[in-house]
Amino acid sequence: MTRSHSPLAVDRATLVDPFGRRIDYVRISITDRCDLRCVYCMPERQQFLPRAQLLTLEEIARLGRCFSELGVTRMRITGGEPLMRRNALWLFERLGALRGINDLTLTTNASQLARYAPALVRAGVRRVNISLDTLRPARFRALTRRGELAPTLAGIEAALAAGFRRVSLNSVILRGRNDDEVCNLVAFAIERGLDIRFIEEMPLGAITEHDRAALHYPSEAIRADLTRHHELIPSTAHEGGPARYFIIPGTATRVGFISPHSHNFCADCNRVRVTTEGRLLLCLGQEHSVDLRRVLRAHPDDDQPLRHAIVAAMALKPRGHDFSLVAPPRIQRHMNHTGG
């Protein structure tokens, strides 16, 4: 049996990087598989990882426990599409029961959410972020290469009915592809009391479907589109992520902007990521990493080496990313491997 209650003799603020940033947020990808093939996320003919290379659900649960013992309070489960992982609900139940984790969140395309939403709330998931880039069925099929809009819309309604603390939309806007829907997406969010976050496309992995520089639609352009129809008041709210939020008076909706190109957010970075293979990534836009799968499997009955490996990895966290829209992508892994 794993010795799970022998934490390091340190306080809960253990994870601090060389620049004094406290790391209290981890994003864990539990699968690289997805039922969609979004044009900005992965190639159409994606090669998925063999099962043996993935962390098991038991290993992910153990990893989550160790992060919680080291002061992490926010945990986001990502993919691929997390709800495609067999027995994923078992994992959510274990993570939702962890002491110290006060914000367990799911990022999803919502295609499976109508089926799982009530059980996820019971398991302890507090917030859900849903990818939605268009409200037009034909355009949805084009952007996802194979998806249908109806299951995602049904998943959104199921999430609202299930009673999550907050339901938010994530929208990646591409020039000439869906930039004409910015105001419609916000109206959709306002009607349902949702938050919405607009995300600049990130140059992760090589793609051939489009030219990232040509289709880049910066946050300031989106904000300009919106201010023709809405007053946007800067919000002081902060949920531990990179989004800058604005309030629309008279509504329950907040509009957020995640701007890795036009408004670098690295100075306030408080997060690390674990890939589907168990690599601890210290920065989304760099390759600094530690192989936690090796540590997990070398010490199946002792969490102490795992905690030590996580603490030691903080020394590798860089100051920030250096994304470029014009140079070839430096990071070859796609978003479905990294996690959202």
Secondary structure, 3 states (H helix, E strand, C coil): CCECCCCCCCCCCCCECCCCCECCEEEEECCCCCCCCCCCCCCCCCCCCCHHHCCCHHHHHHHHHHHHHCCCCEEEEECCCHHHCCCHHHHHHHHHCCCCCCEEEEEECCCCHHHHHHHHHHHCCCEEEEECCCCCHHHHHHHHCCCCHHHHHHHHHHHHHHCCCEEEEEEECECCCCHHHHHHHHHHHHHHCCEEEEECCCCECCCCCCCHHHHECCHHHHHHHHHCCCCCEECCCCCCCCCEEEECCCCCCEEEEECCCCCCCHHHCCEEEECCCCEEECCCCCCCEEEHHHHHHHCCCECHHHHHHHHHHHHHCCCCCCCCCCCCCCECCCHHHHCC
